[in-house]
Amino acid sequence: MFLLRNEKTLNGLKFFQKRENVVSRSSLSISKTLRKNNHFHSSAIWNQQGQITRLLNDKYDLFELERKGKMLNIVWGDKITSKYHYIWLRDHCRCNDCVHPNSGQKQFNSADLPPKISPSQLSFSKLSNEDEDASQVNTTETEEGLDIKWNDGHLSHYPLSWLRDNSYSLNGHPEIPEAGKVTLWDRQIMNEIVDSSTGLPTVKYNQVMENESGLEDWVFELQNLGISLIRKAPLTVGTVQKIAERISFVRETMYGKIFDVVSVPNPINIAYSSEKLELHQDLLYFESVPGIQLLHCIKSKAKGGENIFVDGFQAAELLRLKHPDHFDLLTNLKTTYHKQGEDHSLVHHRSIIQVDEQGRVVGINWSPQFVGTIRVPFEKMEMYYEAIKHFTKITRSSELMLVYRMIPGDIISFDNRRILHARAAFDKNSGERHLQGTYIGYDEFISKYRTLLKRQEDEVMDYEEGEEAEEEGDNEK
């Protein structure tokens, strides 16, 4: 691969356009450009015969660049415009002088930036060891991007994909990367997207334990659908911790690093009985609720005990659709969750539905068995009870429920901040039932997800670059 430079100077500013060529070096040039009043525009790459060889129409292609006041405007290939303040760009310089190359920690205080920071030179480049300009910016970045020389002499490089993904001017918030979006489901939707006799996304234990692709399948399913079934696990005690540690260390709680779900006399938790468990989430009385729960079926001879799962995000969206006033109330009022015992006293207040700044549902907190004294404003008390009644009715809809009877060797894993789970009662006299469980912190899970996603994206990029290099070589022959 090689880069093509077209250099122009205007009003003391240099603009460079660098693009990966799609035909040979000798046959390419850039034309059809407009440069005026600190304005750069490039809609296509043309060859010497006047033929378009690459249209710049991708969301990560830079179509137009304009300096305006104290900000920089970028029009992307899909004609979406992003605006960036100079001070924000300088504050987010990713060079090794600004961000420690090993720890990733910022090496300056944003408050110490010069108040009148502005670019003195703009250029476009793809930094690499073969690029003669690579040494000018102290960074390990190699992706095509925007280079800025600031009026204080500092040099910065911003990958175009990073700028687009962090475009805070788009509705006031960055775009959500496609991989970060989740699929909401009910029973019918799950049956349509999952090719499994279990009705659940499924992966084999050995695949997760022995290779990275199996681990990726498991983690990506958990992120997207909030639930995944692992099959054919060994029936040995402690297996659930071993597979959890493929993601991270387990989250120890008052129940230990791992816990046994069996029927016992005088249980400290209804789960340790043979009684029916209503839809709920675990440990909402903790300030930091565990992110992922895993349950390993070791023995399952008792009659009954089917597991039930509901997508809490889907239930919340249905409530928003049918009863928007109740949805709003449950996002604003806090419910008390508690767990009291001789050696513990845990209390936390949280809204049943959590939304982000744009109103997207990002968390559910639903555990009726552990609700403490309800303290909402007097004038909203009756409406609060109406709201939880409607939400409960939605969650109990058979259309939303996935019912599955675990068999020995199954490990069910699910997002404890999204998925509601329940259990049918079982006859403890009809046979043994033994499950072993553990938790993983949400921070640890999402860290593993992002790490695997970045690795996958890098592999795809390396593959595509290899394909382009091979095509380029064929064109030069």
C-alpha positions as CSV (number, residue, x, y, z in Angstrom):
1,M,0.0,0.0,0.0
2,F,1.1,3.6,-0.6
3,L,-0.2,7.1,0.0
4,L,-0.9,9.8,-2.4
5,R,-0.2,13.4,-1.5
6,N,-1.7,16.5,-3.1
7,E,-0.3,19.7,-1.4
8,K,-1.8,23.1,-1.5
9,T,-1.1,26.2,0.5
10,L,-3.8,28.8,1.4
11,N,-3.7,31.7,3.8
12,G,-0.6,30.2,5.4
13,L,-2.2,26.8,6.1
14,K,-1.1,23.6,4.4
15,F,-3.6,21.0,3.4
16,F,-2.6,17.5,2.6
17,Q,-4.9,14.8,1.1
18,K,-3.6,11.3,1.6
19,R,-5.6,8.3,0.4
20,E,-5.0,4.6,-0.1
21,N,-4.7,4.1,-3.8
22,V,-6.9,1.5,-5.5
23,V,-4.9,1.4,-8.8
24,S,-1.2,1.9,-9.5
25,R,0.8,4.8,-8.2
26,S,1.6,6.2,-11.7
27,S,-2.0,6.4,-12.9
28,L,-3.7,8.3,-10.0
29,S,-4.2,11.9,-9.3
30,I,-6.7,13.9,-7.4
31,S,-8.9,16.5,-9.1
32,K,-12.3,18.0,-8.8
33,T,-11.3,19.8,-5.5
34,L,-12.4,23.1,-4.2
35,R,-10.3,25.1,-1.8
36,K,-11.3,28.6,-0.6
37,N,-11.6,30.5,2.6
38,N,-10.0,27.8,4.8
39,H,-12.2,25.3,3.1
40,F,-11.3,21.9,1.7
41,H,-13.5,19.6,-0.4
42,S,-12.9,16.3,-2.1
43,S,-15.7,14.1,-3.3
44,A,-13.9,11.5,-5.4
45,I,-10.5,10.1,-6.5
46,W,-10.0,10.3,-10.2
47,N,-7.5,8.7,-12.5
48,Q,-5.7,10.4,-15.4
49,Q,-8.5,9.3,-17.8
50,G,-11.0,11.2,-15.7
51,Q,-12.6,8.1,-14.3
52,I,-13.8,7.9,-10.7
53,T,-11.9,5.2,-8.9
54,R,-13.3,5.6,-5.4
55,L,-16.2,7.6,-4.2
56,L,-15.8,9.1,-0.7
57,N,-19.3,8.1,0.6
58,D,-18.5,6.1,3.7
59,K,-19.3,7.5,7.2
60,Y,-15.6,7.5,8.0
61,D,-14.5,9.2,4.8
62,L,-13.7,12.9,5.2
63,F,-15.7,14.7,2.5
64,E,-15.3,18.3,3.5
65,L,-13.3,20.3,6.1
66,E,-13.9,23.8,7.2
67,R,-12.4,26.1,9.9
68,K,-15.1,28.3,11.5
69,G,-14.5,30.5,14.5
70,K,-13.3,28.5,17.4
71,M,-14.2,25.1,15.9
72,L,-13.6,22.7,13.0
73,N,-16.5,21.4,10.9
74,I,-16.2,18.0,9.2
75,V,-18.6,16.8,6.6
76,W,-18.3,13.0,6.3
77,G,-18.8,10.8,3.2
78,D,-22.4,10.1,4.2
79,K,-23.0,13.9,4.3
80,I,-23.3,14.1,8.1
81,T,-21.6,17.1,9.7
82,S,-19.6,17.0,12.9
83,K,-18.4,20.1,14.8
84,Y,-15.4,20.1,17.1
85,H,-14.2,22.9,19.4
86,Y,-10.5,23.5,19.2
87,I,-10.1,23.2,22.9
88,W,-11.8,19.8,22.9
89,L,-9.6,18.5,20.1
90,R,-6.5,19.7,21.9
91,D,-7.7,18.2,25.2
92,H,-8.2,14.8,23.4
93,C,-4.8,14.6,21.8
94,R,-3.8,10.9,21.9
95,C,-0.1,11.3,21.4
96,N,2.4,9.7,23.8
97,D,3.2,13.0,25.4
98,C,-0.5,13.5,26.3
99,V,-1.5,10.0,27.1
100,H,1.0,7.6,28.7
101,P,1.7,4.8,26.1
102,N,1.7,2.0,28.6
103,S,-0.9,2.9,31.3
104,G,-3.2,5.0,29.0
105,Q,-3.4,7.7,31.6
106,K,-3.8,11.3,30.7
107,Q,-0.6,13.2,31.5
108,F,-2.0,16.7,31.9
109,N,-4.9,18.6,33.4
110,S,-7.6,19.9,31.0
111,A,-7.8,23.1,33.1
112,D,-4.1,23.9,32.1
113,L,-4.8,24.1,28.4
114,P,-4.1,27.5,26.7
115,P,-7.4,29.4,26.5
116,K,-6.8,30.6,22.9
117,I,-5.7,27.3,21.5
118,S,-6.1,27.0,17.7
119,P,-4.6,25.1,14.7
120,S,-1.7,26.7,12.8
121,Q,-1.5,23.8,10.3
122,L,-3.9,21.0,9.2
123,S,-3.0,17.9,7.2
124,F,-4.2,14.4,6.4
125,S,-2.0,11.4,6.8
126,K,-1.8,7.7,7.6
127,L,1.0,7.3,10.1
128,S,3.2,4.3,9.6
129,N,6.8,3.3,9.9
130,E,7.1,3.8,6.1
131,D,5.6,7.3,6.2
132,E,8.2,10.1,6.1
133,D,6.0,12.2,8.3
134,A,5.5,9.6,11.0
135,S,8.2,10.9,13.3
136,Q,6.5,14.3,13.5
137,V,3.7,13.1,15.8
138,N,4.7,11.1,18.9
139,T,2.1,8.4,18.7
140,T,1.6,4.7,17.9
141,E,-1.5,5.4,15.8
142,T,-1.4,4.1,12.3
143,E,-4.9,4.8,11.1
144,E,-5.6,7.5,8.4
145,G,-6.6,10.7,10.1
146,L,-6.4,14.4,10.7
147,D,-3.1,16.0,11.8
148,I,-3.1,19.3,13.6
149,K,-0.2,21.5,14.5
150,W,-1.4,23.8,17.2
151,N,-0.4,27.4,17.8
152,D,1.6,26.3,20.9
153,G,3.7,24.1,18.6
154,H,2.2,20.8,19.7
155,L,1.4,18.1,17.1
156,S,-1.7,15.9,17.3
157,H,-3.1,13.0,15.1
158,Y,-6.8,12.0,15.2
159,P,-7.9,8.9,13.4
160,L,-11.0,9.6,11.3
161,S,-13.0,6.7,12.7
162,W,-12.3,8.0,16.3
163,L,-13.4,11.5,15.4
164,R,-16.7,10.2,13.9
165,D,-17.4,7.8,16.7
166,N,-16.8,10.6,19.3
167,S,-18.7,13.3,17.4
168,Y,-20.4,15.0,20.4
169,S,-22.2,17.6,18.2
170,L,-24.5,14.9,16.8
171,N,-27.6,15.4,19.0
172,G,-25.3,16.4,21.8
173,H,-23.9,12.9,22.1
174,P,-21.5,10.6,20.3
175,E,-22.9,8.0,17.9
176,I,-23.3,4.5,19.4
177,P,-21.0,2.1,17.6
178,E,-23.0,-0.6,15.9
179,A,-21.3,-3.3,18.0
180,G,-22.4,-1.6,21.2
181,K,-26.1,-1.8,20.3
182,V,-28.2,-4.7,21.6
183,T,-31.0,-6.8,20.2
184,L,-34.2,-6.8,22.2
185,W,-36.2,-10.0,22.1
186,D,-39.3,-11.9,23.0
187,R,-39.9,-15.6,22.5
188,Q,-40.8,-15.2,18.8
189,I,-37.8,-13.0,18.0
190,M,-35.4,-15.4,19.8
191,N,-36.8,-18.4,17.9
192,E,-36.2,-16.5,14.6
193,I,-32.6,-15.5,15.3
194,V,-31.4,-18.6,17.2
195,D,-30.7,-21.9,15.5
196,S,-30.9,-24.2,18.5
197,S,-33.3,-26.8,19.8
198,T,-33.0,-25.1,23.2
199,G,-34.5,-21.8,22.0
200,L,-31.4,-20.1,23.4
201,P,-28.1,-18.9,21.9
202,T,-25.8,-21.8,22.5
203,V,-22.1,-22.6,22.6
204,K,-20.2,-25.7,23.7
205,Y,-18.1,-25.7,26.9
206,N,-14.9,-26.9,25.2
207,Q,-15.2,-24.3,22.5
208,V,-15.2,-21.5,25.2
209,M,-12.4,-23.1,27.2
210,E,-10.1,-24.0,24.4
211,N,-10.2,-21.3,21.7
212,E,-10.7,-17.6,21.3
213,S,-13.4,-17.9,18.7
214,G,-15.6,-19.8,21.1
215,L,-14.9,-17.2,23.8
216,E,-15.9,-14.5,21.4
217,D,-19.1,-16.2,20.5
218,W,-20.1,-16.5,24.1
219,V,-19.1,-13.0,25.1
220,F,-20.7,-11.3,22.0
221,E,-24.0,-13.2,22.6
222,L,-24.1,-12.1,26.2
223,Q,-23.5,-8.5,25.1
224,N,-26.1,-8.5,22.3
225,L,-28.9,-10.8,23.6
226,G,-28.1,-10.7,27.3
227,I,-28.1,-14.5,27.6
228,S,-26.2,-17.5,26.4
229,L,-26.4,-21.2,27.2
230,I,-23.1,-23.2,27.5
231,R,-23.6,-27.0,26.9
232,K,-21.7,-30.2,27.7
233,A,-19.8,-28.8,30.7
234,P,-18.2,-31.3,33.1
235,L,-20.4,-32.3,36.1
236,T,-17.6,-31.4,38.6
237,V,-17.9,-28.9,41.5
238,G,-16.1,-25.6,40.6
239,T,-16.6,-25.8,36.9
240,V,-18.7,-22.7,36.9
241,Q,-15.8,-20.7,38.3
242,K,-13.4,-22.0,35.8
243,I,-15.5,-20.9,32.8
244,A,-16.3,-17.6,34.4
245,E,-12.6,-16.9,34.7
246,R,-12.3,-17.1,31.0
247,I,-13.8,-13.6,31.2
248,S,-12.4,-12.4,34.5
249,F,-12.1,-13.2,38.2
250,V,-15.4,-13.9,39.9
251,R,-17.2,-11.5,42.1
252,E,-17.2,-12.6,45.7
253,T,-20.3,-11.8,47.7
254,M,-21.9,-12.7,51.0
255,Y,-22.7,-16.1,49.4
256,G,-19.0,-16.7,48.6
257,K,-17.1,-16.9,45.3
258,I,-19.4,-19.7,44.2
259,F,-22.7,-20.8,45.7
260,D,-24.8,-23.9,45.7
261,V,-28.5,-23.7,44.8
262,V,-30.0,-26.7,46.6
263,S,-33.0,-27.0,48.8
264,V,-32.0,-26.7,52.5
265,P,-34.0,-26.3,55.8
266,N,-34.5,-22.7,57.0
267,P,-32.8,-21.1,53.9
268,I,-31.4,-17.6,54.1
269,N,-32.6,-17.1,50.5
270,I,-35.8,-18.5,48.9
271,A,-33.6,-19.7,46.1
272,Y,-32.3,-22.3,48.5
273,S,-35.7,-23.9,48.8
274,S,-38.0,-25.8,46.4
275,E,-40.5,-22.9,46.2
276,K,-41.4,-21.0,43.1
277,L,-39.2,-18.0,42.4
278,E,-40.9,-14.9,40.7
279,L,-39.1,-13.0,38.0
280,H,-36.3,-11.0,39.6
281,Q,-32.6,-9.9,39.4
282,D,-30.0,-10.7,42.0
283,L,-28.4,-8.5,44.7
284,L,-30.1,-5.2,43.9
285,Y,-29.4,-4.3,47.5
286,F,-25.7,-4.0,46.7
287,E,-24.4,-0.6,45.6
288,S,-22.6,-2.3,42.7
289,V,-24.8,-5.0,41.3
290,P,-23.0,-8.0,39.7
291,G,-23.1,-7.8,35.9
292,I,-23.1,-11.4,34.8
293,Q,-24.6,-14.4,36.6
294,L,-23.8,-18.0,35.7
295,L,-25.6,-21.1,36.9
296,H,-24.2,-24.6,36.3
297,C,-26.6,-27.6,36.4
298,I,-24.8,-30.5,38.1
299,K,-27.9,-32.7,39.0
300,S,-31.4,-32.3,37.8
301,K,-33.6,-35.3,38.7
302,A,-36.4,-33.4,40.6
303,K,-39.7,-32.8,38.9
304,G,-40.3,-29.2,38.0
305,G,-37.8,-26.4,38.5
306,E,-37.9,-25.0,34.9
307,N,-36.0,-21.8,34.4
308,I,-37.7,-18.7,33.0
309,F,-36.1,-15.7,31.4
310,V,-37.4,-12.3,30.2
311,D,-35.6,-9.5,28.4
312,G,-36.1,-6.6,30.9
313,F,-35.2,-4.1,28.2
314,Q,-37.9,-5.3,25.9
315,A,-40.4,-5.2,28.8
316,A,-39.4,-1.6,29.6
317,E,-39.9,-0.6,26.0
318,L,-43.3,-2.1,25.9
319,L,-44.2,-0.2,29.0
320,R,-43.0,3.0,27.4
321,L,-45.2,2.2,24.4
322,K,-48.3,1.4,26.3
323,H,-48.0,3.6,29.4
324,P,-45.4,6.3,28.8
325,D,-46.4,8.1,32.0
326,H,-45.7,5.0,34.0
327,F,-42.4,4.5,32.2
328,D,-41.3,8.0,33.1
329,L,-42.3,7.5,36.7
330,L,-40.3,4.3,37.1
331,T,-37.2,6.0,35.6
332,N,-37.4,8.9,38.1
333,L,-38.6,7.4,41.4
334,K,-36.4,5.1,43.4
335,T,-37.4,1.8,45.0
336,T,-35.7,0.5,48.1
337,Y,-34.1,-2.9,48.0
338,H,-32.7,-4.5,51.2
339,K,-31.3,-7.7,52.7
340,Q,-31.2,-8.0,56.5
341,G,-29.6,-10.7,58.6
342,E,-27.6,-11.3,61.7
343,D,-24.3,-10.4,60.1
344,H,-25.4,-8.1,57.3
345,S,-27.6,-5.1,56.6
346,L,-27.7,-4.1,53.0
347,V,-29.9,-1.3,51.7
348,H,-29.8,0.5,48.3
349,H,-32.3,2.8,46.5
350,R,-32.5,2.6,42.7
351,S,-35.0,3.3,39.9
352,I,-36.7,0.3,38.4
353,I,-35.8,1.5,34.9
354,Q,-32.5,3.2,34.1
355,V,-32.1,5.4,31.0
356,D,-29.2,7.3,29.7
357,E,-29.1,11.0,28.6
358,Q,-30.9,10.1,25.3
359,G,-33.6,8.1,27.0
360,R,-32.3,4.7,26.0
361,V,-32.9,1.9,28.5
362,V,-29.6,0.8,29.9
363,G,-30.5,-1.0,33.1
364,I,-33.4,-2.7,34.9
365,N,-33.7,-3.2,38.7
366,W,-36.5,-5.6,39.4
367,S,-36.6,-7.8,42.5
368,P,-40.0,-7.7,44.2
369,Q,-38.9,-10.2,46.9
370,F,-36.4,-7.8,48.3
371,V,-38.3,-4.5,48.2
372,G,-38.0,-2.6,51.5
373,T,-40.2,0.2,52.8
374,I,-41.4,2.2,49.8
375,R,-40.8,5.9,50.2
376,V,-41.9,7.9,47.2
377,P,-43.6,11.3,47.2
378,F,-47.1,11.2,48.7
379,E,-48.8,12.6,45.6
380,K,-47.2,9.9,43.4
381,M,-47.7,6.9,45.7
382,E,-50.9,5.6,43.9
383,M,-49.4,6.1,40.5
384,Y,-46.3,4.2,41.6
385,Y,-48.4,1.1,42.4
386,E,-50.3,1.4,39.1
387,A,-46.9,1.6,37.3
388,I,-45.4,-1.5,38.9
389,K,-48.7,-3.3,38.3
390,H,-48.5,-2.6,34.6
391,F,-44.8,-3.5,34.4
392,T,-45.4,-6.8,36.2
393,K,-48.2,-7.6,33.8
394,I,-45.9,-7.1,30.9
395,T,-43.1,-9.2,32.3
396,R,-45.5,-12.1,33.0
397,S,-46.7,-12.2,29.4
398,S,-46.1,-15.6,27.9
399,E,-44.9,-13.9,24.7
400,L,-41.9,-12.5,26.5
401,M,-40.9,-15.7,28.4
402,L,-38.3,-18.2,27.5
403,V,-38.8,-21.4,29.4
404,Y,-36.0,-23.9,29.6
405,R,-35.4,-26.9,31.8
406,M,-31.7,-27.2,32.4
407,I,-30.0,-30.6,32.2
408,P,-26.7,-31.7,33.8
409,G,-23.8,-30.1,31.9
410,D,-25.7,-26.9,31.1
411,I,-24.4,-23.5,32.2
412,I,-26.8,-20.7,31.7
413,S,-25.2,-17.2,31.7
414,F,-27.1,-13.9,31.6
415,D,-26.8,-10.2,32.1
416,N,-28.0,-9.6,35.6
417,R,-28.7,-5.9,34.8
418,R,-31.0,-6.7,31.9
419,I,-32.4,-10.2,32.1
420,L,-35.2,-11.2,34.6
421,H,-35.1,-14.8,35.7
422,A,-37.5,-17.1,37.6
423,R,-37.8,-20.7,38.6
424,A,-40.8,-23.0,38.8
425,A,-41.4,-24.9,42.0
426,F,-40.0,-28.4,42.1
427,D,-40.6,-31.5,44.1
428,K,-37.6,-32.0,46.3
429,N,-38.7,-35.5,47.2
430,S,-38.7,-36.7,43.5
431,G,-34.9,-36.4,43.0
432,E,-31.9,-34.3,43.5
433,R,-31.5,-30.8,42.0
434,H,-28.1,-29.1,42.4
435,L,-27.0,-26.0,40.6
436,Q,-23.8,-24.0,41.3
437,G,-23.5,-20.4,40.6
438,T,-21.2,-17.4,40.5
439,Y,-21.0,-13.8,39.4
440,I,-18.8,-11.6,37.3
441,G,-18.6,-7.8,37.8
442,Y,-20.0,-5.7,34.9
443,D,-16.8,-3.7,34.5
444,E,-14.8,-6.9,34.1
445,F,-17.3,-8.3,31.6
446,I,-17.5,-5.1,29.4
447,S,-13.7,-4.8,29.5
448,K,-13.4,-8.3,28.1
449,Y,-16.0,-7.6,25.5
450,R,-14.2,-4.4,24.3
451,T,-10.9,-6.2,24.3
452,L,-12.2,-9.1,22.1
453,L,-14.1,-6.6,19.8
454,K,-10.9,-4.6,19.3
455,R,-8.9,-7.7,18.5
456,Q,-11.6,-8.8,16.0
457,E,-11.7,-5.4,14.3
458,D,-7.8,-5.4,14.1
459,E,-7.9,-8.8,12.4
460,V,-10.5,-7.7,9.9
461,M,-8.5,-4.6,9.1
462,D,-5.3,-6.6,8.7
463,Y,-7.2,-8.9,6.3
464,E,-8.7,-6.1,4.3
465,E,-5.3,-4.4,4.0
466,G,-3.8,-7.6,2.8
467,E,-6.5,-7.9,0.2
468,E,-5.9,-4.3,-1.0
469,A,-2.2,-4.9,-1.1
470,E,-2.7,-8.0,-3.2
471,E,-5.1,-6.2,-5.5
472,E,-2.6,-3.3,-5.9
473,G,0.1,-5.7,-6.8
474,D,-2.1,-7.3,-9.5
475,N,-2.9,-3.8,-10.9
476,E,0.8,-2.9,-11.1
477,K,1.7,-6.1,-13.1
